Amino acid sequence: MTPTAHWTPGTPEIRARWGLDPEVTFLNNGSFGATPTVVLDAVRQVQLEMEAEPVRFFARELPGRIAVARTAVAEFVGADPAGLAFVSNATTGVNAVLRSFPWKPGDALLLADQTYNAVKQTARWVAQRYGVELQFAKLPFPVNAPEDMIQPWLDAATPRTRLAVVDHISSPTAVILPVAEILGALRARGIPVLIDGAHAPGILPLDLRSLDADFYVGNLHKWVYAAKGAAILYVREEWRAHIQPPNLSHGYEQGLWAEFDWIGTMDPSAWLTAPVALDFYRSLPGVAASNHALVQRGREQIAEALGTPLPHPDDARLYGPMAATTWPTPFSGDFRQVQELNRRLYDDHRIEVPFSTYDHRIWLRISAQAFNHPDDYTRLAEVLRSGWR
């Protein structure tokens, strides 16, 4: 796809590349992403090919086509293709690692208190199934510098810590963690690390070879424009024989690709069209920086409208195309309070933006994507300034 040399965020031309509802101010790309129509068209083409001759598609063509797509994605994230597997989402990748890990009773699993709830639930299952203790690193937020988020991991780790799950970008606070430094500090203590990079592909430049984490998961449907169902799991060489997908099939004990490429009959069109999504991403040069600039301006407007302080400085090491701002109303402890805020903002004003909770406070998290315009954040700020709560 030819790069759009001088594209402008949120213009009708750019927005027309998505099928978004024009009546909705969509400021929540971070939750599920939004797939451009060119990628959806490619998905439909693959589905037509699949249904034209299913046996040929699955039994004869699919392995080679997955290999081609995997090579393209591996190049994008700087990974050895031999260690890269497609999964349907980052949560599935986390499940594969946590449920395959060689736990023993009395081991400990280290997480952050900001860890995504689905990951926490998987960790709870591991704890109940294998007698594993859950440990939590208390991360500072508000935060002043990336370096402030390293020591809490070391403070929480003990000699019984067998694995740590480190978020690359936190879901509730949108803060970027210094994963290379955290990884190095934990590895110096002999602790393997799984990095949950659900949001990282398309936001941060990735070189998984250099990062050299034991495990890495990342979604392609959020910031790389792939269809829903496209994500990656990267496994360091020493672990590849030990990690299986949550559902086993014909490829059991035949290697990473054999096990993950075939988990039973499913629609692989999101995987096979990932290279189309990467081409679309490259057609918008500088999109990550542009999205950050939109959020940088938007969070200032929203914080001013709410009369609340910003939780961290304007440091690109701390946040990208998502940012959290403090909500002025205290959190009651009942998550229905947050759900009601989300529902009312959407019902009353057709603004899609998530509310989350962390450290007994409510946070409003905005996202920016190429289809967003500065006026989107101005509109949200005006609604908040009008006294809507």
Secondary structure, 3 states (H helix, E strand, C coil): CCCCCCCCCCCHHHHCCCCCCCCCEECCHHHHCCCCHHHHHHHHHHHHHHHHCHHHHHHHHHHHHHHHHHHHHHHHHCCCHHHEEEECCHHHHHHHHHHHCCCCCCCEEEEECCCCHHHHHHHHHHHHHHCCEEEEECCCCCCCCHHHHCHHHHHHCCCCEEEEEEECECCCCCCECCHHHHHHHHHCCCCCEEEEECCCECCECCCHHHHCCCEEEEECCCCCCCCCCCEEEEECHHHCCCCCCCCCCCCCCCCHHHHHHCCCCCCCHHHHCHHHHHHHHHCCCCHHHHHHHHHHHHHHHHHHHHCCCCCCCCCCCCCCCEEEEECCCCCCCCCHHHHHHHHHHHHHHCEECCEEEECCEEEEEEECCCCCCHHHHHHHHHHHHCCCC
